[in-house]
Amino acid sequence: MKKSYCPIDTFINVVKGKRKSTIILHLSQGNKRYNELVKLIPDISERMMTKQLKELEADNLINREVFAEVPPRVEYRLTDLGKEIHPFLKGMFRGGVIFEKMIDTEKN
């Protein structure tokens, strides 16, 4: 995580990326296993999903827990910081819905 000139830019730089915000929104509904996330976000490659999860973990937005089972089980969950930024992402989601409605209206 790197500080930018403006706090808004810092926030956007942390959550931008291929479906990072979507991953956070899904994890806000509860812990998820890797395969659950892949099913919830089908338009992302496994390589990119892994990369985004590692970056979110490095930025302290999610935790990765490995269970000592056979086969190994891994679960992801939001950290306190991830929970704290969730309302802002939810607001951005609502804003996106407003813009999508406007785009649909313009097409008709």
Backbone torsions as a table, in degrees:
resi	resn	phi	psi	omega
1	MET	NA	132.0	-178.3
2	LYS	-126.5	135.9	179.4
3	LYS	-74.3	136.4	178.4
4	SER	-105.9	177.7	178.2
5	TYR	-61.0	-40.4	-177.3
6	CYS	-118.5	137.1	178.5
7	PRO	-56.5	-31.6	177.5
8	ILE	-63.3	-43.2	177.8
9	ASP	-63.8	-39.2	177.9
10	THR	-59.5	-47.2	179.4
11	PHE	-59.5	-50.3	-177.3
12	ILE	-63.6	-40.5	179.7
13	ASN	-62.9	-31.4	180.0
14	VAL	-76.5	-41.2	-173.8
15	VAL	-94.6	-8.6	178.9
16	LYS	-75.0	155.0	-177.0
17	GLY	138.7	166.6	-177.2
18	LYS	-63.5	94.7	173.6
19	ARG	70.4	21.1	177.0
20	LYS	-59.8	-46.4	-179.1
21	SER	-62.6	-39.3	179.1
22	THR	-64.4	-40.3	177.4
23	ILE	-60.4	-45.9	179.3
24	ILE	-61.6	-43.9	179.7
25	LEU	-61.7	-40.7	178.2
26	HIS	-67.6	-40.4	-180.0
27	LEU	-69.9	-20.5	177.1
28	SER	-67.1	-18.2	178.9
29	GLN	-89.9	-1.4	177.5
30	GLY	136.6	168.1	179.6
31	ASN	-60.1	145.4	179.9
32	LYS	-135.5	145.6	171.7
33	ARG	-85.6	161.7	-177.8
34	TYR	-53.9	-49.1	-177.6
35	ASN	-63.9	-31.5	175.8
36	GLU	-63.8	-44.0	179.2
37	LEU	-63.4	-40.7	178.8
38	VAL	-61.0	-41.2	179.4
39	LYS	-68.6	-36.2	-179.4
40	LEU	-72.9	-25.9	-177.1
41	ILE	-127.2	75.7	-171.9
42	PRO	-72.6	-15.2	-176.4
43	ASP	-92.6	22.7	178.0
44	ILE	-124.9	137.2	179.3
45	SER	-71.6	158.4	179.0
46	GLU	-63.6	-36.9	178.6
47	ARG	-61.5	-45.6	-179.4
48	MET	-69.2	-38.3	177.6
49	MET	-59.4	-46.7	179.7
50	THR	-60.5	-43.3	179.5
51	LYS	-61.7	-46.2	-178.7
52	GLN	-65.9	-40.0	178.0
53	LEU	-62.9	-41.5	178.2
54	LYS	-63.8	-40.6	179.2
55	GLU	-67.2	-41.7	177.7
56	LEU	-62.9	-37.5	177.8
57	GLU	-68.5	-42.2	179.0
58	ALA	-63.2	-32.1	179.0
59	ASP	-87.6	7.6	176.2
60	ASN	63.7	31.7	176.8
61	LEU	-96.9	-26.1	177.1
62	ILE	-134.7	158.0	172.5
63	ASN	-114.3	143.9	176.4
64	ARG	-112.8	122.8	-179.8
65	GLU	-117.9	125.2	178.7
66	VAL	-102.8	126.2	178.9
67	PHE	-97.3	135.1	-178.2
68	ALA	-78.9	77.4	179.3
69	GLU	-129.9	167.3	174.2
70	VAL	-120.3	116.5	-4.5
71	PRO	-72.1	158.7	-179.4
72	PRO	-59.0	143.2	178.2
73	ARG	-118.4	134.4	179.4
74	VAL	-123.6	132.1	176.0
75	GLU	-124.2	146.7	176.9
76	TYR	-114.2	144.2	176.5
77	ARG	-147.5	159.3	177.7
78	LEU	-74.5	143.8	170.6
79	THR	-82.8	177.5	175.3
80	ASP	-60.2	-39.1	177.9
81	LEU	-64.0	-42.5	177.0
82	GLY	-60.4	-41.1	177.4
83	LYS	-65.8	-35.1	-178.7
84	GLU	-67.9	-35.8	-178.6
85	ILE	-87.8	-10.6	-178.8
86	HIS	-52.5	-46.2	-179.5
87	PRO	-58.6	-33.6	179.4
88	PHE	-69.2	-40.1	178.0
89	LEU	-68.2	-35.9	177.4
90	LYS	-64.1	-39.2	175.7
91	GLY	-63.8	-40.1	177.1
92	MET	-64.9	-36.8	176.8
93	PHE	-60.7	-47.1	178.7
94	ARG	-61.6	-40.1	177.1
95	GLY	-62.6	-39.6	177.6
96	GLY	-62.7	-38.9	178.0
97	VAL	-62.8	-41.3	178.3
98	ILE	-61.2	-46.3	-179.9
99	PHE	-66.0	-37.7	179.1
100	GLU	-64.7	-38.9	176.8
101	LYS	-62.7	-41.4	179.4
102	MET	-63.5	-42.3	178.8
103	ILE	-62.4	-44.1	178.6
104	ASP	-62.6	-39.2	178.6
105	THR	-64.5	-40.2	-179.9
106	GLU	-66.8	-30.4	-179.8
107	LYS	-71.1	-27.5	-176.0
108	ASN	-89.6	NA	NA
